[in-house]
Amino acid sequence: IRKFTISGEIWHFSQPFQQGNTTGNLWAVAYALRGNLVLDAAMNHGFNSISTRWEAFFGFTYLLPKRLW
């Protein structure tokens, strides 16, 4: 939606040493401030008792205008 991006996913993670599995749901929104700067935020909800119930993530992505090497 113009400069906004909305994404979601259902994830699964196996834990072989604990002999368990966990699943969750992640939803994220991102906003492009400029062509090389994006702000994003996400919420994650774990479904099982061994996963973290609620998590929030915030961050940014910056694309450098020139190559470093």
PDB file of N, CA, C, O and CB in Angstrom:
ATOM      1  N   ILE A   1       0.873  -1.161   0.000  1.00  0.00           N
ATOM      2  CA  ILE A   1       0.000   0.000   0.000  1.00  0.00           C
ATOM      3  C   ILE A   1       0.917   1.218   0.000  1.00  0.00           C
ATOM      4  O   ILE A   1       1.345   1.686   1.055  1.00  0.00           O
ATOM      5  CB  ILE A   1      -0.992   0.001   1.240  1.00  0.00           C
ATOM      6  N   ARG A   2       1.202   1.708  -1.154  1.00  0.00           N
ATOM      7  CA  ARG A   2       2.119   2.825  -1.365  1.00  0.00           C
ATOM      8  C   ARG A   2       3.446   2.590  -0.661  1.00  0.00           C
ATOM      9  O   ARG A   2       4.225   1.744  -1.099  1.00  0.00           O
ATOM     10  CB  ARG A   2       1.494   4.126  -0.877  1.00  0.00           C
ATOM     11  N   LYS A   3       3.727   3.316   0.422  1.00  0.00           N
ATOM     12  CA  LYS A   3       5.011   3.166   1.111  1.00  0.00           C
ATOM     13  C   LYS A   3       4.948   2.173   2.265  1.00  0.00           C
ATOM     14  O   LYS A   3       5.964   1.936   2.918  1.00  0.00           O
ATOM     15  CB  LYS A   3       5.476   4.507   1.628  1.00  0.00           C
ATOM     16  N   PHE A   4       3.776   1.584   2.536  1.00  0.00           N
ATOM     17  CA  PHE A   4       3.631   0.602   3.608  1.00  0.00           C
ATOM     18  C   PHE A   4       3.724  -0.812   3.066  1.00  0.00           C
ATOM     19  O   PHE A   4       3.298  -1.092   1.945  1.00  0.00           O
ATOM     20  CB  PHE A   4       2.303   0.797   4.337  1.00  0.00           C
ATOM     21  N   THR A   5       4.287  -1.696   3.872  1.00  0.00           N
ATOM     22  CA  THR A   5       4.312  -3.124   3.576  1.00  0.00           C
ATOM     23  C   THR A   5       3.806  -3.852   4.806  1.00  0.00           C
ATOM     24  O   THR A   5       4.260  -3.588   5.919  1.00  0.00           O
ATOM     25  CB  THR A   5       5.749  -3.610   3.175  1.00  0.00           C
ATOM     26  N   ILE A   6       2.869  -4.765   4.609  1.00  0.00           N
ATOM     27  CA  ILE A   6       2.341  -5.580   5.699  1.00  0.00           C
ATOM     28  C   ILE A   6       2.633  -7.034   5.361  1.00  0.00           C
ATOM     29  O   ILE A   6       2.384  -7.478   4.240  1.00  0.00           O
ATOM     30  CB  ILE A   6       0.800  -5.339   5.915  1.00  0.00           C
ATOM     31  N   SER A   7       3.161  -7.775   6.332  1.00  0.00           N
ATOM     32  CA  SER A   7       3.471  -9.180   6.083  1.00  0.00           C
ATOM     33  C   SER A   7       3.148 -10.004   7.320  1.00  0.00           C
ATOM     34  O   SER A   7       3.131  -9.491   8.438  1.00  0.00           O
ATOM     35  CB  SER A   7       4.953  -9.356   5.687  1.00  0.00           C
ATOM     36  N   GLY A   8       2.894 -11.280   7.104  1.00  0.00           N
ATOM     37  CA  GLY A   8       2.597 -12.199   8.191  1.00  0.00           C
ATOM     38  C   GLY A   8       3.108 -13.583   7.865  1.00  0.00           C
ATOM     39  O   GLY A   8       3.278 -13.946   6.701  1.00  0.00           O
ATOM     40  N   GLU A   9       3.352 -14.354   8.919  1.00  0.00           N
ATOM     41  CA  GLU A   9       3.825 -15.719   8.706  1.00  0.00           C
ATOM     42  C   GLU A   9       3.474 -16.586   9.911  1.00  0.00           C
ATOM     43  O   GLU A   9       3.364 -16.102  11.037  1.00  0.00           O
ATOM     44  CB  GLU A   9       5.348 -15.738   8.452  1.00  0.00           C
ATOM     45  N   ILE A  10       3.307 -17.849   9.649  1.00  0.00           N
ATOM     46  CA  ILE A  10       3.202 -18.862  10.700  1.00  0.00           C
ATOM     47  C   ILE A  10       4.496 -19.654  10.640  1.00  0.00           C
ATOM     48  O   ILE A  10       4.885 -20.131   9.574  1.00  0.00           O
ATOM     49  CB  ILE A  10       1.923 -19.797  10.518  1.00  0.00           C
ATOM     50  N   TRP A  11       5.163 -19.798  11.775  1.00  0.00           N
ATOM     51  CA  TRP A  11       6.463 -20.455  11.779  1.00  0.00           C
ATOM     52  C   TRP A  11       6.452 -21.677  12.686  1.00  0.00           C
ATOM     53  O   TRP A  11       5.614 -21.807  13.578  1.00  0.00           O
ATOM     54  CB  TRP A  11       7.550 -19.480  12.221  1.00  0.00           C
ATOM     55  N   HIS A  12       7.398 -22.561  12.435  1.00  0.00           N
ATOM     56  CA  HIS A  12       7.591 -23.779  13.226  1.00  0.00           C
ATOM     57  C   HIS A  12       9.073 -23.939  13.488  1.00  0.00           C
ATOM     58  O   HIS A  12       9.893 -23.721  12.596  1.00  0.00           O
ATOM     59  CB  HIS A  12       7.010 -25.038  12.500  1.00  0.00           C
ATOM     60  N   PHE A  13       9.421 -24.318  14.704  1.00  0.00           N
ATOM     61  CA  PHE A  13      10.821 -24.506  15.069  1.00  0.00           C
ATOM     62  C   PHE A  13      10.937 -25.792  15.865  1.00  0.00           C
ATOM     63  O   PHE A  13      10.231 -25.975  16.856  1.00  0.00           O
ATOM     64  CB  PHE A  13      11.367 -23.293  15.882  1.00  0.00           C
ATOM     65  N   SER A  14      11.817 -26.680  15.444  1.00  0.00           N
ATOM     66  CA  SER A  14      12.039 -27.924  16.184  1.00  0.00           C
ATOM     67  C   SER A  14      13.212 -27.741  17.128  1.00  0.00           C
ATOM     68  O   SER A  14      14.192 -27.074  16.797  1.00  0.00           O
ATOM     69  CB  SER A  14      12.293 -29.114  15.221  1.00  0.00           C
ATOM     70  N   GLN A  15      13.103 -28.339  18.309  1.00  0.00           N
ATOM     71  CA  GLN A  15      14.145 -28.252  19.333  1.00  0.00           C
ATOM     72  C   GLN A  15      14.631 -29.668  19.638  1.00  0.00           C
ATOM     73  O   GLN A  15      14.106 -30.320  20.541  1.00  0.00           O
ATOM     74  CB  GLN A  15      13.614 -27.541  20.634  1.00  0.00           C
ATOM     75  N   PRO A  16      15.632 -30.150  18.890  1.00  0.00           N
ATOM     76  CA  PRO A  16      16.023 -31.559  18.998  1.00  0.00           C
ATOM     77  C   PRO A  16      16.599 -31.944  20.359  1.00  0.00           C
ATOM     78  O   PRO A  16      16.388 -33.071  20.805  1.00  0.00           O
ATOM     79  CB  PRO A  16      17.027 -31.878  17.937  1.00  0.00           C
ATOM     80  N   PHE A  17      17.311 -31.056  21.027  1.00  0.00           N
ATOM     81  CA  PHE A  17      17.910 -31.419  22.315  1.00  0.00           C
ATOM     82  C   PHE A  17      16.883 -31.457  23.434  1.00  0.00           C
ATOM     83  O   PHE A  17      17.071 -32.171  24.419  1.00  0.00           O
ATOM     84  CB  PHE A  17      19.014 -30.443  22.672  1.00  0.00           C
ATOM     85  N   GLN A  18      15.809 -30.708  23.302  1.00  0.00           N
ATOM     86  CA  GLN A  18      14.731 -30.741  24.291  1.00  0.00           C
ATOM     87  C   GLN A  18      13.593 -31.653  23.843  1.00  0.00           C
ATOM     88  O   GLN A  18      12.602 -31.817  24.555  1.00  0.00           O
ATOM     89  CB  GLN A  18      14.200 -29.330  24.545  1.00  0.00           C
ATOM     90  N   GLN A  19      13.738 -32.237  22.677  1.00  0.00           N
ATOM     91  CA  GLN A  19      12.738 -33.118  22.082  1.00  0.00           C
ATOM     92  C   GLN A  19      11.362 -32.455  22.066  1.00  0.00           C
ATOM     93  O   GLN A  19      10.371 -33.039  22.502  1.00  0.00           O
ATOM     94  CB  GLN A  19      12.676 -34.446  22.846  1.00  0.00           C
ATOM     95  N   GLY A  20      11.322 -31.237  21.561  1.00  0.00           N
ATOM     96  CA  GLY A  20      10.067 -30.497  21.496  1.00  0.00           C
ATOM     97  C   GLY A  20       9.962 -29.701  20.214  1.00  0.00           C
ATOM     98  O   GLY A  20      10.929 -29.567  19.464  1.00  0.00           O
ATOM     99  N   ASN A  21       8.801 -29.188  19.979  1.00  0.00           N
ATOM    100  CA  ASN A  21       8.517 -28.345  18.818  1.00  0.00           C
ATOM    101  C   ASN A  21       7.739 -27.132  19.296  1.00  0.00           C
ATOM    102  O   ASN A  21       7.021 -27.195  20.294  1.00  0.00           O
ATOM    103  CB  ASN A  21       7.721 -29.128  17.719  1.00  0.00           C
ATOM    104  N   THR A  22       7.884 -26.049  18.592  1.00  0.00           N
ATOM    105  CA  THR A  22       7.116 -24.863  18.924  1.00  0.00           C
ATOM    106  C   THR A  22       6.653 -24.189  17.636  1.00  0.00           C
ATOM    107  O   THR A  22       7.290 -24.326  16.592  1.00  0.00           O
ATOM    108  CB  THR A  22       7.949 -23.889  19.791  1.00  0.00           C
ATOM    109  N   THR A  23       5.561 -23.472  17.716  1.00  0.00           N
ATOM    110  CA  THR A  23       5.010 -22.756  16.575  1.00  0.00           C
ATOM    111  C   THR A  23       4.595 -21.360  17.013  1.00  0.00           C
ATOM    112  O   THR A  23       4.425 -21.096  18.203  1.00  0.00           O
ATOM    113  CB  THR A  23       3.809 -23.521  15.965  1.00  0.00           C
ATOM    114  N   GLY A  24       4.436 -20.486  16.060  1.00  0.00           N
ATOM    115  CA  GLY A  24       4.033 -19.120  16.381  1.00  0.00           C
ATOM    116  C   GLY A  24       3.519 -18.393  15.158  1.00  0.00           C
ATOM    117  O   GLY A  24       3.458 -18.936  14.055  1.00  0.00           O
ATOM    118  N   ASN A  25       3.152 -17.147  15.393  1.00  0.00           N
ATOM    119  CA  ASN A  25       2.570 -16.299  14.367  1.00  0.00           C
ATOM    120  C   ASN A  25       3.266 -14.942  14.446  1.00  0.00           C
ATOM    121  O   ASN A  25       3.367 -14.359  15.526  1.00  0.00           O
ATOM    122  CB  ASN A  25       1.014 -16.162  14.545  1.00  0.00           C
ATOM    123  N   LEU A  26       3.742 -14.441  13.318  1.00  0.00           N
ATOM    124  CA  LEU A  26       4.463 -13.170  13.262  1.00  0.00           C
ATOM    125  C   LEU A  26       3.777 -12.243  12.271  1.00  0.00           C
ATOM    126  O   LEU A  26       3.495 -12.635  11.139  1.00  0.00           O
ATOM    127  CB  LEU A  26       5.947 -13.388  12.868  1.00  0.00           C
ATOM    128  N   TRP A  27       3.508 -11.002  12.699  1.00  0.00           N
ATOM    129  CA  TRP A  27       2.937  -9.969  11.825  1.00  0.00           C
ATOM    130  C   TRP A  27       3.834  -8.750  11.878  1.00  0.00           C
ATOM    131  O   TRP A  27       4.294  -8.354  12.949  1.00  0.00           O
ATOM    132  CB  TRP A  27       1.474  -9.602  12.247  1.00  0.00           C
ATOM    133  N   ALA A  28       4.085  -8.151  10.713  1.00  0.00           N
ATOM    134  CA  ALA A  28       4.999  -7.014  10.639  1.00  0.00           C
ATOM    135  C   ALA A  28       4.440  -5.942   9.711  1.00  0.00           C
ATOM    136  O   ALA A  28       3.678  -6.218   8.785  1.00  0.00           O
ATOM    137  CB  ALA A  28       6.388  -7.466  10.157  1.00  0.00           C
ATOM    138  N   VAL A  29       4.848  -4.707   9.997  1.00  0.00           N
ATOM    139  CA  VAL A  29       4.515  -3.577   9.142  1.00  0.00           C
ATOM    140  C   VAL A  29       5.799  -2.775   8.927  1.00  0.00           C
ATOM    141  O   VAL A  29       6.586  -2.592   9.855  1.00  0.00           O
ATOM    142  CB  VAL A  29       3.373  -2.688   9.773  1.00  0.00           C
ATOM    143  N   ALA A  30       6.001  -2.306   7.717  1.00  0.00           N
ATOM    144  CA  ALA A  30       7.188  -1.515   7.380  1.00  0.00           C
ATOM    145  C   ALA A  30       6.764  -0.272   6.620  1.00  0.00           C
ATOM    146  O   ALA A  30       5.771  -0.283   5.892  1.00  0.00           O
ATOM    147  CB  ALA A  30       8.198  -2.346   6.543  1.00  0.00           C
ATOM    148  N   TYR A  31       7.523   0.799   6.796  1.00  0.00           N
ATOM    149  CA  TYR A  31       7.238   2.065   6.122  1.00  0.00           C
ATOM    150  C   TYR A  31       8.528   2.596   5.519  1.00  0.00           C
ATOM    151  O   TYR A  31       9.524   2.757   6.224  1.00  0.00           O
ATOM    152  CB  TYR A  31       6.615   3.105   7.105  1.00  0.00           C
ATOM    153  N   ALA A  32       8.516   2.867   4.234  1.00  0.00           N
ATOM    154  CA  ALA A  32       9.695   3.391   3.537  1.00  0.00           C
ATOM    155  C   ALA A  32       9.705   4.914   3.660  1.00  0.00           C
ATOM    156  O   ALA A  32       8.895   5.599   3.036  1.00  0.00           O
ATOM    157  CB  ALA A  32       9.703   2.954   2.032  1.00  0.00           C
ATOM    158  N   LEU A  33      10.629   5.438   4.468  1.00  0.00           N
ATOM    159  CA  LEU A  33      10.769   6.888   4.598  1.00  0.00           C
ATOM    160  C   LEU A  33      11.377   7.495   3.345  1.00  0.00           C
ATOM    161  O   LEU A  33      10.924   8.526   2.850  1.00  0.00           O
ATOM    162  CB  LEU A  33      11.625   7.235   5.814  1.00  0.00           C
ATOM    163  N   ARG A  34      12.413   6.833   2.843  1.00  0.00           N
ATOM    164  CA  ARG A  34      13.077   7.233   1.597  1.00  0.00           C
ATOM    165  C   ARG A  34      13.380   5.963   0.824  1.00  0.00           C
ATOM    166  O   ARG A  34      13.054   4.862   1.270  1.00  0.00           O
ATOM    167  CB  ARG A  34      14.393   8.067   1.869  1.00  0.00           C
ATOM    168  N   GLY A  35      13.996   6.114  -0.318  1.00  0.00           N
ATOM    169  CA  GLY A  35      14.339   4.948  -1.115  1.00  0.00           C
ATOM    170  C   GLY A  35      15.368   4.044  -0.461  1.00  0.00           C
ATOM    171  O   GLY A  35      15.459   2.866  -0.805  1.00  0.00           O
ATOM    172  N   ASN A  36      16.150   4.579   0.484  1.00  0.00           N
ATOM    173  CA  ASN A  36      17.180   3.767   1.131  1.00  0.00           C
ATOM    174  C   ASN A  36      16.989   3.645   2.643  1.00  0.00           C
ATOM    175  O   ASN A  36      17.900   3.178   3.326  1.00  0.00           O
ATOM    176  CB  ASN A  36      18.537   4.352   0.844  1.00  0.00           C
ATOM    177  N   LEU A  37      15.833   4.047   3.195  1.00  0.00           N
ATOM    178  CA  LEU A  37      15.592   3.963   4.639  1.00  0.00           C
ATOM    179  C   LEU A  37      14.188   3.436   4.903  1.00  0.00           C
ATOM    180  O   LEU A  37      13.201   4.021   4.458  1.00  0.00           O
ATOM    181  CB  LEU A  37      15.783   5.344   5.311  1.00  0.00           C
ATOM    182  N   VAL A  38      14.108   2.324   5.632  1.00  0.00           N
ATOM    183  CA  VAL A  38      12.838   1.675   5.942  1.00  0.00           C
ATOM    184  C   VAL A  38      12.746   1.469   7.449  1.00  0.00           C
ATOM    185  O   VAL A  38      13.680   0.953   8.063  1.00  0.00           O
ATOM    186  CB  VAL A  38      12.699   0.320   5.186  1.00  0.00           C
ATOM    187  N   LEU A  39      11.624   1.869   8.050  1.00  0.00           N
ATOM    188  CA  LEU A  39      11.333   1.609   9.459  1.00  0.00           C
ATOM    189  C   LEU A  39      10.360   0.440   9.524  1.00  0.00           C
ATOM    190  O   LEU A  39       9.440   0.339   8.712  1.00  0.00           O
ATOM    191  CB  LEU A  39      10.744   2.882  10.173  1.00  0.00           C
ATOM    192  N   ASP A  40      10.575  -0.459  10.517  1.00  0.00           N
ATOM    193  CA  ASP A  40       9.671  -1.599  10.626  1.00  0.00           C
ATOM    194  C   ASP A  40       9.399  -1.952  12.078  1.00  0.00           C
ATOM    195  O   ASP A  40      10.184  -1.639  12.973  1.00  0.00           O
ATOM    196  CB  ASP A  40      10.247  -2.804   9.899  1.00  0.00           C
ATOM    197  N   ALA A  41       8.260  -2.615  12.289  1.00  0.00           N
ATOM    198  CA  ALA A  41       7.843  -3.086  13.606  1.00  0.00           C
ATOM    199  C   ALA A  41       7.102  -4.399  13.417  1.00  0.00           C
ATOM    200  O   ALA A  41       6.458  -4.616  12.391  1.00  0.00           O
ATOM    201  CB  ALA A  41       6.948  -2.029  14.342  1.00  0.00           C
ATOM    202  N   ALA A  42       7.197  -5.281  14.423  1.00  0.00           N
ATOM    203  CA  ALA A  42       6.559  -6.591  14.317  1.00  0.00           C
ATOM    204  C   ALA A  42       6.100  -7.069  15.682  1.00  0.00           C
ATOM    205  O   ALA A  42       6.639  -6.674  16.716  1.00  0.00           O
ATOM    206  CB  ALA A  42       7.517  -7.613  13.691  1.00  0.00           C
ATOM    207  N   MET A  43       5.096  -7.925  15.661  1.00  0.00           N
ATOM    208  CA  MET A  43       4.596  -8.599  16.861  1.00  0.00           C
ATOM    209  C   MET A  43       4.626 -10.100  16.597  1.00  0.00           C
ATOM    210  O   MET A  43       4.226 -10.561  15.528  1.00  0.00           O
ATOM    211  CB  MET A  43       3.141  -8.114  17.236  1.00  0.00           C
ATOM    212  N   ASN A  44       5.107 -10.858  17.584  1.00  0.00           N
ATOM    213  CA  ASN A  44       5.203 -12.304  17.472  1.00  0.00           C
ATOM    214  C   ASN A  44       4.437 -12.923  18.633  1.00  0.00           C
ATOM    215  O   ASN A  44       4.552 -12.470  19.771  1.00  0.00           O
ATOM    216  CB  ASN A  44       6.689 -12.776  17.461  1.00  0.00           C
ATOM    217  N   HIS A  45       3.658 -13.955  18.345  1.00  0.00           N
ATOM    218  CA  HIS A  45       2.911 -14.665  19.382  1.00  0.00           C
ATOM    219  C   HIS A  45       3.204 -16.153  19.260  1.00  0.00           C
ATOM    220  O   HIS A  45       2.946 -16.757  18.219  1.00  0.00           O
ATOM    221  CB  HIS A  45       1.378 -14.389  19.267  1.00  0.00           C
ATOM    222  N   GLY A  46       3.742 -16.745  20.324  1.00  0.00           N
ATOM    223  CA  GLY A  46       4.009 -18.180  20.337  1.00  0.00           C
ATOM    224  C   GLY A  46       2.784 -18.944  20.793  1.00  0.00           C
ATOM    225  O   GLY A  46       2.084 -18.507  21.706  1.00  0.00           O
ATOM    226  N   PHE A  47       2.513 -20.092  20.161  1.00  0.00           N
ATOM    227  CA  PHE A  47       1.314 -20.860  20.465  1.00  0.00           C
ATOM    228  C   PHE A  47       1.529 -21.904  21.561  1.00  0.00           C
ATOM    229  O   PHE A  47       0.572 -22.273  22.242  1.00  0.00           O
ATOM    230  CB  PHE A  47       0.823 -21.536  19.221  1.00  0.00           C
ATOM    231  N   ASN A  48       2.754 -22.388  21.750  1.00  0.00           N
ATOM    232  CA  ASN A  48       3.008 -23.476  22.685  1.00  0.00           C
ATOM    233  C   ASN A  48       3.506 -22.941  24.027  1.00  0.00           C
ATOM    234  O   ASN A  48       3.882 -21.775  24.144  1.00  0.00           O
ATOM    235  CB  ASN A  48       4.026 -24.456  22.096  1.00  0.00           C
ATOM    236  N   SER A  49       3.500 -23.802  25.021  1.00  0.00           N
ATOM    237  CA  SER A  49       3.953 -23.398  26.354  1.00  0.00           C
ATOM    238  C   SER A  49       5.470 -23.215  26.413  1.00  0.00           C
ATOM    239  O   SER A  49       5.961 -22.510  27.294  1.00  0.00           O
ATOM    240  CB  SER A  49       3.518 -24.431  27.389  1.00  0.00           C
ATOM    241  N   ILE A  50       6.224 -23.831  25.498  1.00  0.00           N
ATOM    242  CA  ILE A  50       7.679 -23.689  25.523  1.00  0.00           C
ATOM    243  C   ILE A  50       8.182 -22.503  24.714  1.00  0.00           C
ATOM    244  O   ILE A  50       9.380 -22.220  24.717  1.00  0.00           O
ATOM    245  CB  ILE A  50       8.319 -24.944  25.011  1.00  0.00           C
ATOM    246  N   SER A  51       7.281 -21.799  24.017  1.00  0.00           N
ATOM    247  CA  SER A  51       7.691 -20.633  23.239  1.00  0.00           C
ATOM    248  C   SER A  51       7.363 -19.354  24.006  1.00  0.00           C
ATOM    249  O   SER A  51       6.524 -19.357  24.906  1.00  0.00           O
ATOM    250  CB  SER A  51       7.001 -20.627  21.853  1.00  0.00           C
ATOM    251  N   THR A  52       8.030 -18.268  23.640  1.00  0.00           N
ATOM    252  CA  THR A  52       7.727 -16.974  24.231  1.00  0.00           C
ATOM    253  C   THR A  52       6.333 -16.558  23.779  1.00  0.00           C
ATOM    254  O   THR A  52       6.021 -16.623  22.590  1.00  0.00           O
ATOM    255  CB  THR A  52       8.791 -15.903  23.833  1.00  0.00           C
ATOM    256  N   ARG A  53       5.496 -16.132  24.717  1.00  0.00           N
ATOM    257  CA  ARG A  53       4.108 -15.809  24.378  1.00  0.00           C
ATOM    258  C   ARG A  53       3.996 -14.582  23.487  1.00  0.00           C
ATOM    259  O   ARG A  53       3.394 -14.669  22.417  1.00  0.00           O
ATOM    260  CB  ARG A  53       3.306 -15.591  25.638  1.00  0.00           C
ATOM    261  N   TRP A  54       4.548 -13.447  23.884  1.00  0.00           N
ATOM    262  CA  TRP A  54       4.454 -12.209  23.094  1.00  0.00           C
ATOM    263  C   TRP A  54       5.834 -11.573  22.993  1.00  0.00           C
ATOM    264  O   TRP A  54       6.571 -11.503  23.976  1.00  0.00           O
ATOM    265  CB  TRP A  54       3.435 -11.208  23.730  1.00  0.00           C
ATOM    266  N   GLU A  55       6.167 -11.118  21.810  1.00  0.00           N
ATOM    267  CA  GLU A  55       7.406 -10.379  21.575  1.00  0.00           C
ATOM    268  C   GLU A  55       7.103  -9.221  20.632  1.00  0.00           C
ATOM    269  O   GLU A  55       6.232  -9.317  19.767  1.00  0.00           O
ATOM    270  CB  GLU A  55       8.522 -11.308  20.985  1.00  0.00           C
ATOM    271  N   ALA A  56       7.834  -8.130  20.812  1.00  0.00           N
ATOM    272  CA  ALA A  56       7.708  -6.981  19.913  1.00  0.00           C
ATOM    273  C   ALA A  56       9.096  -6.648  19.374  1.00  0.00           C
ATOM    274  O   ALA A  56      10.084  -6.704  20.105  1.00  0.00           O
ATOM    275  CB  ALA A  56       7.073  -5.743  20.647  1.00  0.00           C
ATOM    276  N   PHE A  57       9.160  -6.304  18.101  1.00  0.00           N
ATOM    277  CA  PHE A  57      10.414  -5.971  17.438  1.00  0.00           C
ATOM    278  C   PHE A  57      10.270  -4.619  16.747  1.00  0.00           C
ATOM    279  O   PHE A  57       9.232  -4.324  16.155  1.00  0.00           O
ATOM    280  CB  PHE A  57      10.814  -7.073  16.419  1.00  0.00           C
ATOM    281  N   PHE A  58      11.297  -3.815  16.823  1.00  0.00           N
ATOM    282  CA  PHE A  58      11.340  -2.533  16.137  1.00  0.00           C
ATOM    283  C   PHE A  58      12.713  -2.384  15.504  1.00  0.00           C
ATOM    284  O   PHE A  58      13.708  -2.826  16.078  1.00  0.00           O
ATOM    285  CB  PHE A  58      11.035  -1.352  17.111  1.00  0.00           C
ATOM    286  N   GLY A  59      12.781  -1.777  14.349  1.00  0.00           N
ATOM    287  CA  GLY A  59      14.086  -1.615  13.725  1.00  0.00           C
ATOM    288  C   GLY A  59      14.025  -0.773  12.472  1.00  0.00           C
ATOM    289  O   GLY A  59      12.991  -0.204  12.120  1.00  0.00           O
ATOM    290  N   PHE A  60      15.168  -0.710  11.808  1.00  0.00           N
ATOM    291  CA  PHE A  60      15.263   0.025  10.559  1.00  0.00           C
ATOM    292  C   PHE A  60      16.254  -0.678   9.647  1.00  0.00           C
ATOM    293  O   PHE A  60      17.113  -1.432  10.103  1.00  0.00           O
ATOM    294  CB  PHE A  60      15.683   1.494  10.807  1.00  0.00           C
ATOM    295  N   THR A  61      16.121  -0.421   8.365  1.00  0.00           N
ATOM    296  CA  THR A  61      17.054  -0.911   7.352  1.00  0.00           C
ATOM    297  C   THR A  61      17.532   0.287   6.556  1.00  0.00           C
ATOM    298  O   THR A  61      16.730   1.077   6.058  1.00  0.00           O
ATOM    299  CB  THR A  61      16.391  -1.987   6.421  1.00  0.00           C
ATOM    300  N   TYR A  62      18.846   0.414   6.438  1.00  0.00           N
ATOM    301  CA  TYR A  62      19.436   1.517   5.689  1.00  0.00           C
ATOM    302  C   TYR A  62      20.321   0.940   4.603  1.00  0.00           C
ATOM    303  O   TYR A  62      21.230   0.160   4.886  1.00  0.00           O
ATOM    304  CB  TYR A  62      20.242   2.467   6.618  1.00  0.00           C
ATOM    305  N   LEU A  63      20.067   1.312   3.389  1.00  0.00           N
ATOM    306  CA  LEU A  63      20.869   0.878   2.247  1.00  0.00           C
ATOM    307  C   LEU A  63      21.933   1.935   1.981  1.00  0.00           C
ATOM    308  O   LEU A  63      21.615   3.095   1.720  1.00  0.00           O
ATOM    309  CB  LEU A  63      19.980   0.644   0.979  1.00  0.00           C
ATOM    310  N   LEU A  64      23.189   1.528   2.048  1.00  0.00           N
ATOM    311  CA  LEU A  64      24.286   2.461   1.798  1.00  0.00           C
ATOM    312  C   LEU A  64      24.275   2.903   0.336  1.00  0.00           C
ATOM    313  O   LEU A  64      24.033   2.084  -0.551  1.00  0.00           O
ATOM    314  CB  LEU A  64      25.644   1.816   2.157  1.00  0.00           C
ATOM    315  N   PRO A  65      24.533   4.184   0.073  1.00  0.00           N
ATOM    316  CA  PRO A  65      24.442   4.679  -1.305  1.00  0.00           C
ATOM    317  C   PRO A  65      25.558   4.188  -2.225  1.00  0.00           C
ATOM    318  O   PRO A  65      25.395   4.201  -3.445  1.00  0.00           O
ATOM    319  CB  PRO A  65      24.446   6.169  -1.295  1.00  0.00           C
ATOM    320  N   LYS A  66      26.694   3.752  -1.659  1.00  0.00           N
ATOM    321  CA  LYS A  66      27.811   3.273  -2.479  1.00  0.00           C
ATOM    322  C   LYS A  66      28.344   1.979  -1.907  1.00  0.00           C
ATOM    323  O   LYS A  66      28.174   1.693  -0.722  1.00  0.00           O
ATOM    324  CB  LYS A  66      28.935   4.329  -2.561  1.00  0.00           C
ATOM    325  N   ARG A  67      28.985   1.204  -2.748  1.00  0.00           N
ATOM    326  CA  ARG A  67      29.582  -0.042  -2.294  1.00  0.00           C
ATOM    327  C   ARG A  67      30.738   0.224  -1.346  1.00  0.00           C
ATOM    328  O   ARG A  67      31.468   1.201  -1.509  1.00  0.00           O
ATOM    329  CB  ARG A  67      30.056  -0.868  -3.482  1.00  0.00           C
ATOM    330  N   LEU A  68      30.906  -0.648  -0.346  1.00  0.00           N
ATOM    331  CA  LEU A  68      31.997  -0.490   0.615  1.00  0.00           C
ATOM    332  C   LEU A  68      33.301  -1.102   0.126  1.00  0.00           C
ATOM    333  O   LEU A  68      34.366  -0.733   0.621  1.00  0.00           O
ATOM    334  CB  LEU A  68      31.613  -1.112   1.933  1.00  0.00           C
ATOM    335  N   TRP A  69      33.253  -2.037  -0.843  1.00  0.00           N
ATOM    336  CA  TRP A  69      34.470  -2.670  -1.317  1.00  0.00           C
ATOM    337  C   TRP A  69      34.642  -2.519  -2.800  1.00  0.00           C
ATOM    338  O   TRP A  69      35.626  -3.002  -3.360  1.00  0.00           O
ATOM    339  CB  TRP A  69      34.479  -4.116  -0.956  1.00  0.00           C
TER     340      TRP A  69
END
